[in-house]
Each structure stands twice: as C-alpha cells, then as structure tokens.
Amino acid sequence: MKLTIERGTLLKALGHVQAVVEKRNTIPILSNVLISAGPDGASFSATDLDIEILETAEASCDGEGLVTAPAHTLYDITRKLPDGADVTLEMAGEDPRLTLKAGRSNFSLPSLPPGDFPVMPTEDLEHRFTLAASELMRLIDKTRFAISTEETRYYLNGIHLHAADENGRKTLRAVATDGVRLALAETDLPDGADGMPGVIVPRKTVQEVRRLLEDADEDVEVSVSEGKIRFRLGRAVLTSKLIDGAFPDYERVIPRGNSRMMSVENKRFAEAVDRVATISVEKSRSVKLTVGPDTLTLAVNNPESGQAEEELAVSYEDEGFAIGFNARYMLDVASQIEGDEAKFHFADAASPALVTDSGDPDALYVLMPLRV
C-alpha cells in the first residue's frame, strides 16, 4: 500500500480522528489510527470503543490496502512537517512498519495488524434529520458547561437531546444539568426529527462533535437510534454510543412563577462578579447578591482574605432581598448571554433563579442558590 497526500489535508484528517484516542490504552490497537487507501482516496479512522470517527481525504493511492499506525505519534510528526509538503505513507512487503516520507524527512513507525482494529457494530439509525452546523454549535455551546462530571450520576454526564412540543411549537431541545444548575437551548424541530427518542449524548462525544464543527461550514446530518447517534459533517463521520439511562424530569426544576424580575447589563455584571469573587472561598465561590430598587450589590465576606463589595445599576422595582450564588456558575451563564442584558427571575432567597437572555429567547438557565 502506498499513498501520497498533502500535509495540510493529512493534518486536518488526523487532527479530527486522533482526538478520540486516549493517551493511555490497555488495548494496544486502540492507540492506533486505521488508514485505508483506495481508488477514491484515503480514509482515517480511530475509536475508543464508545466513539468512532472516520474521515475521508483526497490522496493519490498506488494500490489498495489497510494499515495502522500510532495515532498521536503520526499526528505530531505531520504537525511538525513544513506547510505544503507532500507526504508519502507506504507499507511494503513483509515489513511490519509504516514508512512516512516528506522531502528529506523519513520516519518508520510500528504497525499493528489492521484485522485487530475494532469496528463499531452497525445498527439501523431510523431517525435522520439535517441541522445547520451553526445551530448545532449553538445548542452545544449554550448547554455543555452544565454537564455533570460526577461519574456516579452517569445519566447527567451528557446533553439530553430530544424533540419537545410546548404551546404548539415543536423544537429540538438540548438540556444539561449537574443538579445545581441547568442550561436549556432549543431550535425549530428539523424535518425527520419528529418522534425521535430522547437520548443522552455523552460528554466526550459532545466535545468531539464541537471540535469537528470548528471546520464545518455545511449542514450536519444527524442519525439517531435508541443506542447510537451519528453526525455526518462534510468528510467526517462520528458515531457514538449513547448513555443508557433516564434523564431526570428537568421540567419540574424550571421555575415557572418567579415574579421578581431584575434586568442587568450582562458585560458589567460579569466583570463585577469576577472582581468580587477574587477573594471568595475557593470551594463554594459564594457571592451574595442584594437586590433593591434599581440597585444590585455584590458582596463577598471571607474571614481569611477580606471583604469585597460592588454596586451596579439594574432595572428592578420589586421588594428588596438577598440571595447567594456560586460565582463560577454565574460567570458560565453570563458567557452564554448574547444580548446586552441578562434577565434574572427570582422567587425568594431559598428558591432557584431563572435566567433568560435578551438576545436569545430560545435559551434559559436555572441557578440553585447558596446560603450566604
């Protein structure tokens, strides 16, 4: 097998597929990328047994064949080659090594039998729809920060993607929560998504899809079944197992009757939270918000580091009260607000607050309060 490929094309393909390969593997073949050469060009694939990425690329192939090579090593070599170089990958005769040549550079890499490379079992992904790459990116960005990292609550370790119907409007909805905050974003339901099962897309899959979206400027084809999800983005195809569990009834924790509404300039609010949180206790990062007529006071009282207080002008006309939140969680929400203003909907000091975006009516956030 022999193929010649432009360095930039090879780097892009390897950059996509090697990202799923774990740095340490107990199964040696999982550290490798599978390279296939044929009349239509080359393909590169990698897997961790839960996620599989396949990417095709234009290449000049002399004969057909399969070979594997260490994914991270091959990527690092390609990354350090000069721009515009033609890279030749060759596996000849009985030599169990892959030869890489580019200009005067020559590398010989160990290879494992292609027959040992695991292939994810195929199944009928009966629900299929198309979504703009920018819209899928939006759904991910506005929710992934709230994914739980607590492995014991595995059913929260991903984004819940499902079809929703509220007030006669059908949407594709993404929801993530870690139990103390919740993020929700939705978009008009694409054709073909009606009736799709509610699925939980794992955190790592979300990260890899988001990485692929960086280079995607076309629509994304999404296929879903009860056990798997597939994203087709241009030349790349990512297939992933889904989290086998039931996502909690998140609707119950979204406040519906919070009548105290505060509107604040989002940029100034985020900057002020960041400043006063400088001296907060690292574990809880607690910041006290005292809300009064047209005034918000942010305060931190740390016996070890001192005190901080900052006042902001807001739009608020209800009864004054005080409530506490984790500073990092507030900053995470503020980073996703597109409009000039963030709108906080409060009930009382012990109840969760609802945060909405003046620039995106199809997104909302819920923050659980802290004792202050």
N, C-alpha and C positions, 0 to 999 in steps of 0.2 A: 504494500500500500504506500502511495506517495501522493501528497497534496501540497499545493503552493497557495498561500493566502496572504493578503496584505496585512501588515502588522496591526493597523487600526481596527480592521474588521475582526481579526482574531482576538484582539484585546477586549473589544466590546462583547463578543460572544462569551469569552472566558470570564469576564467580569460579572456577567449575569449568572452563569451556571455555578461557578466556584463558590459563590456566596452561601449556597446551601450546605456546602461540605464542612463538617465540623472539624475543628483543629485537631482534636484527638479522637481516634476511632479504634474500637476494639476489633472491628471487622476491616481488614486492610483495604479491600476493594472499594469501600465507601470513601476512601481518601482520594480516589481517582476520578477523572473525568473520562467518559467514553466518547471516543472520536470515531465518526463514521465518514467514509469517503465514497462518493458515487457519482454517477453522471450528472446529477442535479446540484452538485456541490458538496459541502461538508456539513455535518451536524455535530453538536457537542451536547452532552447530557451529564447530569450529576444528580445524586439522590442521597437522602439521609434515611430512607425507607418510609418517611412520612410525607416528604415533598420531593417531587421530581421536576426538574427544569430541562427542557430541550430547546436548543436554539439552532436554527439553520443559518448558513452563511455562504456567500459566494466564494468559490475556490476552484482552482484548476486541479482536477484529480486525474492521476495516472493509474487507472485501475481502481477496483472496489475493495473495501476491506474495513475492518474494525480494529481499534487499538485502544488501550487505556494508558493513562499517564497521571502522575501525581498532580492533582488539580491546583493546589496553591503554588507549588514549585513552577509549574508551567505558566501560570498567570504572572508570577513575579518575574520570570525570565522575559516574557513578552512585554511586560510593562517597562522593562529597562532597555529594550531594543530601540534603535533610532526610529523616529517617525518616518513613515513611508516605506519602510523596508519590506521586502518580500520574504516571507517566512516559509521554509520548506519543512514539512513533517514527513518522515519516512520510516517505515518498518520493513526491513528486507530479510529474506531468508529465514534462517533459524535463530537469528539474533534476537534475544528477548528484550531488546531495548529499543526505545523510540529515539530517533535522531532528529534534532532540530538544527536547522542551518539558516542563518540570516547574515548576508555579507560575509565577513570574516569570522563571525561567531559560530561556534559549533558546540552543541550540547548533546549528551547521551543520557537519556532518562530511563529508569527502570519501568517495566510494564508488567501488568498482571493480565491473565487470560481474560479476553472480552466475554467469554462464556460465563465467567463468575459474576459479571456485573448484573445486579438485580434490576428487574423490570417491574414497575408497579402494575399490578393486575388491572386490566381494563374492565369497566362496567358501563352500563347504559346511563349516561348523564341526560336524563329525559327532559329536563328544563333548560332551555337555552335562550339567552337574550343578549342584546348588544347595548353597551353603555359608552358614552363619551369618556375618553381617558381622563379628561379634566374633572368630570363629575365623579368618577370612581376615586380619584385622588382626593377630592373634597370630602367624600364620605369617610375615607380612611383618616385623613388629617384631623378632622373635627371630632373623632371618637377614639383613636388609638391610645391617646395619652391616659385614658381612664381604664385601660385593660388591667386586670389584676395580675400581679406577679406572684401571688400566693398559690403555690402548686397544690395545696390540699383542696382548694376550691377551684378545681380544674375547669369547671364549667364556666368560670369567669375569665379564663385565660385566653380570651379571643373576642372578636367582634361578632355580635349576633346580627346576621343579615337575613331579612325576611320581608315579605310583602305585607303591607298594612293598608287598612281601609278605615279612614276616620273622617266623619262628616261628609261622606260621599266621595272623598278624594282618595284615589289609590296611589300608594307610594312604595318605593323600595326604601327600606329603613335600615340604618346601621345604628346599633346601640352597644355601648361598652360601659361596664361599671366594675368597681373594685369594692363596693359595699359602703364607701364613704363619699363617693362622688359618681355621677353618671353623666354620660355625654350621648346625645342623640342627634343624628342628621338624616335627612331624607331627601329624595328626589322623585319626580314623577315616575310611576311604575313603567318600565320599558315593556314593549311588546314581547310576549313569551314568558314574562316573569310571574304572571298571574297564576296562582296555585302552586308556586314553588314551595318546598318545605322550608321551614325556618331552620337555619344552620348556624353553627358557631365556627367561624374561621379562626384557626389558631394564630397566636401572636407572631410566631416566626413566619408563617405564611403571609400574614399582613405586612410584615417588614419586607419580605422579598418581593411581593407584588408592588409595594410602594417604590422599591428600588427600580423595578422594571418600568414603572410609569414615568420615571425621570426621562427615559429615552423614547417614550411612546407619544406619537402625535396623531394616532388614528383611534378609531373606536375599538373598544375591548369586547371580545366575545366571551361571555361567562356561561359556563355549563354547570349544572348542579344536580346532584342526586342526594339520597339520604346519607351517603357515606363519604362522598368526594365532591370537590369543586375544582373546576379547571378555568384558567384565564388564558386566553389567546391574545397576545399583544404583538402585532406585526410578525416578526420571525420567531418570537419566543412563545413557548407554551409551558405554563406552570400548572401542574396537577398536584393536589394536596388532599390528604385525609382530613376529615372534619373532626371536631371534638365530639365524642359520643357522650352527650349529657343533655340535660334540660336547662335552658337558660331561665333564670327566675322571672316571675311576673313583674317586670320593671314598671309597668303602668301604675302599679299600686304606690310606688315611691315618688312618682312625679307629682308635685303639689299642684292642685287644681284651684284652690281657693285662696291663695296668698294675695291679700288685697293691698298691702303696703308696698307701693312701688317707688323705687329710687332709680333715677337715671343719672349716670356719671360719665364724664368724658373718659373713654377707655384708656387712652395712652397715659393721661395724667394719673389715673387710678393705678395702673400697673407700675408706673415709676415710683409712686408714693409707697405702695405695698413693698416693693423691692427695697426701698430705702429703710423703712422702719423695721423690716424683717432682718436687717443686718445683725441686730443684737438679740433676736428671739432665741428661745431654747431650740437647739438643733433638732431634737426628736419630734416635737409637736409643731414647731414653726408657727405657733399661735399668734394671731393678730386680732386685737379687739376693735370692732367697728361700732362707734357710737353715732347713731343716726338721729338728726334733729331737722327742724325746718330749714331746708336748703343748705344744710351743712353735714359733712361726714368727717368724723375724727378717727384716724387710725392710730392705735397706740399699742406699744409693747412694753411690758414691765418684766425685766429679767434681773433677779437679785444679784446675779454674778456679773452681767455685762452692762447693766444700767437701764435707762428708760429712753423711749423714743416716742414722739408724737407728731403727727402731721394732719393738717386740716385741709379739706377740699370743698369746693363749692359744688353742690349737687342740686338736682331737682327732686324735692321731697316735701310733701305737705301733710303727712300723717303724724301720729303721735310718736314721740321720740322713744328710742330703746337702744339696747346694746346687744351685740352678738359677736361670737368669735369664729374664725375660720383658719384653716391651715394656709399659710402664706403661699406655699408652693402650688397648692391646688387652685388658689385664686389666680395665680400667675399663669398656670396652664390654661385656664379658661380664658383669661384676658388675651392670651396669644392667639386664640382662635376667633376672636371677635373681629368681624370685617368692617362693621360700621364704626362711626365716630363714637357712638355711645353704647355702653353696656347697661342693660336694664335688670335690676335686682328686684325680685318679687318676694317679699317677706311675709311671714305669718306672725311669728314671735321668736324670742331668743332661743327657744328649745326645738324649733321646727326647721326642717330643711328649707333652703332658699332656692328659688328657681331663677336662673339667669338666662336672659334672651339677648339676641344680637339685633341691633337696629338695622344692620346691613344684610342679615340673612334670616328671614322668618322661618326657614326650614331647619333650623338648628336650635337646640336648647341644652342647658346644663343644670345639674342639680348638685348642690353642695350641702353636706351634713355639717351642722355647727359643732364647735368645740366649747368646752367650759372655759370661761375666762374670768 
